């Protein structure tokens, strides 16, 4: 999968990269029930759109992606916005090795977990658990069904409950109600 993402960035074909933070994240950051800024972890940050957005709103952001071209673009985006999120080139299933630390009150994942091979998902969950505080929010989006014959990425609510159920509650799951659209869903989890 990593070769596919690297190639897509190389050729500039990144349909997931709108350059605009999703309304679901904006609601957590700016909405009526906005979270108090703290430490945020952006897993699979791509070109840094959401890391920059959170940093602009007072969050201390650590953002990780495994594609060098994505991190290079994220650094340029952050510099243009005159903010300094911590941008790391690395594997989100190895958070401890990357030295991200702990104390995070927000984790954001826009389509990263659903693309991680099954054999590495437990490591991803363990890293998120080590890095977060009780009461932390985890906002994750992923395909709940294969969107086409090429893409294998998917994560179901049952799998999220299996991976995170010992330490997290699913507060809300939404999206995917329109069958003519991509079969994607948002999940908001809260750390116990």
Residue pairs with C-beta under 8 A, 6 or more apart in sequence:
1 115
1 117
1 152
1 153
2 66
2 67
5 66
5 67
5 70
5 115
6 67
6 68
6 69
8 14
9 67
9 69
9 70
10 69
14 46
14 47
16 46
16 110
16 111
17 46
17 47
17 49
18 49
19 47
19 49
20 49
21 29
21 49
21 50
21 53
22 50
22 110
22 141
24 139
24 141
24 186
24 188
25 50
25 53
25 54
25 108
25 110
25 139
26 53
27 33
28 34
28 35
28 106
28 137
28 139
29 35
29 53
29 54
29 57
29 59
30 57
35 105
35 106
35 137
36 105
37 57
37 58
37 59
37 60
38 59
38 60
38 103
38 104
38 105
38 106
38 133
39 59
39 60
39 61
39 62
39 103
39 104
39 105
39 106
40 54
40 59
40 60
40 61
40 62
40 104
40 105
40 106
40 107
40 108
41 61
41 62
41 63
41 64
41 95
41 100
41 104
41 106
41 107
41 108
41 128
41 131
41 132
42 50
42 51
42 54
42 61
42 62
42 63
42 64
42 85
42 108
42 109
43 64
43 92
43 107
43 108
43 109
43 112
43 113
43 124
43 128
44 64
44 65
44 92
44 109
44 110
44 111
44 112
44 113
44 115
45 51
45 63
45 64
45 65
45 70
45 71
45 74
45 87
46 65
46 67
46 70
46 73
46 74
46 110
47 70
47 73
47 74
47 77
48 63
48 70
48 73
48 74
48 75
48 77
48 78
48 85
48 87
49 77
50 63
50 108
50 110
51 61
51 63
51 74
51 78
51 85
51 87
52 74
52 77
52 78
52 81
52 83
52 85
54 61
54 85
54 106
54 108
55 61
55 78
55 81
55 83
55 84
55 85
56 81
56 83
59 106
61 85
61 86
62 85
62 86
62 88
62 100
62 101
62 104
63 74
63 85
63 86
63 87
63 88
64 87
64 88
64 89
64 90
64 91
64 92
64 95
64 98
64 100
65 71
65 74
65 88
65 89
66 89
66 90
66 91
66 92
68 89
71 87
71 88
71 89
74 85
74 87
75 87
78 84
78 85
78 87
88 98
88 100
90 97
90 98
91 97
91 98
92 112
92 116
92 124
92 127
93 116
93 120
93 121
93 123
93 124
93 127
94 123
94 127
95 127
95 128
95 130
95 131
96 127
96 130
100 127
100 131
101 131
102 130
102 131
102 132
102 133
103 131
103 133
104 131
104 132
104 133
104 136
105 132
105 133
105 135
105 136
105 137
106 136
106 137
106 138
106 139
107 128
107 131
107 132
107 136
107 137
107 138
107 139
107 140
108 138
108 139
108 140
109 138
109 139
109 140
109 141
109 142
110 140
110 141
111 141
111 142
111 143
111 153
111 184
113 121
113 124
113 140
113 142
113 155
114 142
114 143
114 153
114 154
114 155
115 153
116 124
121 159
121 163
122 163
124 163
125 163
125 164
128 138
128 164
129 164
129 167
132 138
132 191
133 191
134 191
134 192
135 190
135 191
136 190
136 191
137 188
137 189
137 190
137 191
138 164
138 168
138 187
138 188
138 189
138 190
138 191
139 186
139 187
139 188
139 189
140 155
140 160
140 186
140 187
140 189
141 175
141 184
141 185
141 186
141 187
142 153
142 154
142 155
142 184
142 185
142 187
143 151
143 153
143 154
143 155
143 182
143 183
143 184
143 185
144 154
144 155
144 156
144 157
144 176
144 183
144 184
144 185
145 154
145 183
146 152
146 153
146 154
146 183
147 153
147 182
147 183
147 184
157 170
157 173
157 185
157 187
160 170
160 187
160 189
161 170
164 189
167 191
167 192
168 189
168 190
168 191
168 192
169 189
169 190
169 192
170 187
170 188
170 189
171 188
171 189
171 190
172 186
172 187
172 188
173 185
173 186
173 187
173 188
174 185
174 186
175 184
175 185
175 186
176 183
176 184
176 185
